[in-house]
Amino acid sequence: MNVIKITGAKEHNLKNINVEIPRNKITCLVGVSGSGKSTIASDIIYAEGQRQYLDSLNTYAARLLQRTEEPNIDEIKGLSSTIMIEQRQLSGNQRSTVGTTTELYTYLRLLFSRIGSDKLSAAHFSFNNPLGACKACKGMGIEVTIDPNSLADFQKTLNQGAIKHTLYKPGSRYMNILKTTGRIDFDKPIKDFLGEELDFLLYSPQIKLKNSAQGFVQSYSWTGIVNQLINRAKDLRGISKAKHKNEALFWVTKPCAACGGTRLNEQALSVKINGKTIGDFANLPIDELVKELNKLDNPIAKPIAARMSQLLKALIDVGVGYISLNRSVDTLSGGEAQRIKLARELGSDLIEIIYILDEPTAGLHPRDTNNLINILKKLRDGQNTVIVTEHDAHVMLKSDYIIEIGPGAGRFGGQIIAAGTPQQIMERKESLTGKYLSGKLKIHARTARRQPKGFFQINNATIHNLKNISVKIPIGVFTAVTGVSGSGKSTLVNEVFVKKYNDKLVFVDQAQIGSSPRGNIATYSGALDIIREIIAKENKVSKSLFSSNSEGACPDCDGLGYNKIDMHFMAPVKTICETCDGKKYTKKTLSYLYKGKNISEILEMTAEEALNFFEHADLRTKLKMLIDVGLGYLSLGQTLDTLSGGESQRLKLASKLHKKGGFYVLDEPTSGLHFADIERLLTILHNLVDNGNSVLVIEHNLDVIRSADYIIDLGPEGGDKGGEIIAEGTPEEVAKVKRSYTGQYLSTSYCKRAVI
């Protein structure tokens, strides 16, 4: 069979559609955000491919693997084994590195144990083993200090909240302990502290204290705030993702002084190959590591080096040659993580595999897109089927086949609008994507440039690959930070700028908002509280009745709307709750109406429908914000765990649009957005600036970049070859800088056309 044939697809928002996807071709699934692309790729093709494969295994083997649920379709034919290469961060903590994840570090350990200058076992070269780990950093490779300037506002008093860490808010336990010492004036600005007062506040060693008031004795201790936070950072649990976000705002990380960031102890680092330690090898950028391996002529080393070179070449081909094996996986972007997963597949000789990729161009500069397309073609030419959900026009035009889903998003999507070759799509009048591909529709760039009203200054930034750079971040304009992958954009913005000025910024990233099935659009946006009050007032009852987490919840499903049945050796099965019929509430709660609708029916409304239904001014303001960021198609009751990264980011943005005089920082806001969605996003961002705010985006999309007032371009390359300011100024000024890859694309037809 030369096609994957799906019949009667009704999963999520799909309208009982039939789809045919050619095998052994590159097929792009396109359409506006939320139209149903990922439902076809992930929830039907991947899920069913996995399910049928696991059903073929014996129960002992299958129980160790994650099960997927059967999709809501009538039939699927022409399916083979599926591999999903997602755009999510690789799981792991600071102990998981690129080397351990790809198993390249295992080969490196083997190499040193076989031909190193001294004979040690492979375990002696593992930083996750006591035999090899650095005694000082315990194999983490870093040491943490605290920047007092990011920790405290020296103009404020302690009673005014001078200490920014949440543990040291006025009235907190630690502040109450500090008060009992009588050593600190809580109403004096920190800038006026004497040297010994400041030293006690920040750097005091642990001192034991007692309080015998109220007839009992209580023992406790005080440690200077900086020392206390350094101790927390040394606790390995303190470096987990759960705590990292808030704690890291105050950290200054640098390579461990004892091991130089290699993570290993002196014994392991005493062994050398060609004058270099295993730490030296692991800290080299991948493209430099290949060169070192090519120098090895030992017959024992050659087969190991050859296999390593093959794997490393695949990583270079996918555009991450600037990364080292010692790089922690929790510092990788979603795009970098996806390309590392993609590199694994390039070493496979399997055929007739279905590869599904979620926007593989995310995080890629236009310079690197052609290389990615060549990789997709290599997978296809190996007798495999490649299916990508994609918004990049260049990838679409180089694909074999395009299927457009739409016409709108959510319940307004889920239909096949057009299917065919890129040329056929461009000729279809009903295809919105085709109009953009052909140039009939264009994303209009704003060419009137605003002038900065001031600047935030960054001086001598040296973290990661930044080359001691100083830069002014403009205020009151729309700024784009650009550069090839790994050039230092995220480091400059997230690790330097956001940390230094965190209390003055509104940071909107793409991290998932929540994983609980109980949180939804209405609760996150604050709309549900108002809706509950409106219905409660109308019916003269308590508003708690209208919470699916409170007294109004169906008792048989606890307000979830479904029951989950553990099938042990099979995937868990979700069944609609028979008591509430999936409505989450008790019959009594559902009997209370507002304008003829109960709480469940209201939550089934989209934001756009709810805007037309309610007259309440504050509620309409919140709903309008959802619509303004392009989320009007989402139902109010849609749970947060079902949102994409781009939807999560826009929901966060919607919750903060009311601010005035704010400085908004967004990390690749166009990720997951169709051309039409990007046009709407640009309107929102420009309106923010017109209303007195500042906007800074980390971005690769040329339509967004050429619409910015100001560009800060980093490079020239990634990794050690990046970290410099290559160009600054308006798009017109950056376009004249020949050394800038961004400038080169701004000055060519690639950017002047709407799409390529």
Secondary structure, 3 states (H helix, E strand, C coil): CCEEEEEEECCCCCCCEEEEEECCCEEEEECCCCCCHHHHHHHHHHHHHHHHHHHCCCHHHHCCCCCCCCCCCCEEECCCCEEEECCCCCCCCCCCEHHHHHCHHHHHHHHHHHHCCCCCCHHHHCCCCCCCECCCCCCCCEEEEECHHHHECCCCCHHHCCECCHHHCCCCHHHHHHHHHCCCCCCCCHHHCCHHHHHHHHHCCCEEEEECHHHCCEEEEECCHHHHHHHHHHCHHHHCHHHHHHHHHHEEEEECCCCCCCCECHHHHCCCECCECHHHHHHCEHHHHHHHHHCCCCCCHHHHHHHHHHHHHHHHHCCCCCCECCCEHHHCCHHHHHHHHHHHHHCCCCCCCEEEEECCCCCCCHHHHHHHHHHHHHHHHCCCEEEEECCCHHHHHHCCEEEEEECCCHHHCCEEEEEECHHHHHHCCCCHHHHHHHCCCCCCCCCCCCCCCEEEEEEEECCCCCCCEEEEEEECCEEEEECCCCCCHHHHHHHHHHHHCHHHCEEECCCCCCCCCCCEHHHHHCHHHHHHHHHHHHHCCCHHHHCCCCCCECCCCCCCCEEEECCCCCCCEEEECCCCCCCCECHHHHCCCECCECHHHHHCCEHHHHHHHCCCHHHHHHHHHHHHCCCCCCECCCEHHHCCHHHHHHHHHHCCCCCCCCEEEEECCCCCCCHHHHHHHHHHHHHHHHCCCEEEEECCCHHHHCCCCEEEEEECCCHHHCCEEEEEECHHHHCCCCCCHHHHHHCCHHHHCCCC
